[in-house]
Amino acid sequence: MLVGKDWKIESDSMNVTLFRRWKNKKTGEDMWRAEGYFSSIHNALAALIEQGIRDTGLRDLVTVEQKIEELKAMIRPLLP
């Protein structure tokens, strides 16, 4: 399941895996890299939010708050 344009979540019988899109510099091809393995989709989504916060570099509280709202808006359509 895609979560925004740069994230996706997949599962198998053992894990829920969170993937991030990245660009292969040699080929220019979009690839997916596993960012974490989780026991539930809830934990995977929580990790996605935490990673988004870390990606801000914690520059200031306004930037962090904007990123949290952006991530929640991206996740909201996936919830029942």
Beta strands, then each sheet from edge to edge (+ up, - down):
strand 1: 2-3
strand 2: 7-11
strand 3: 16-23
strand 4: 30-38
sheet 1: 1+ 2- 3+ 4-
end
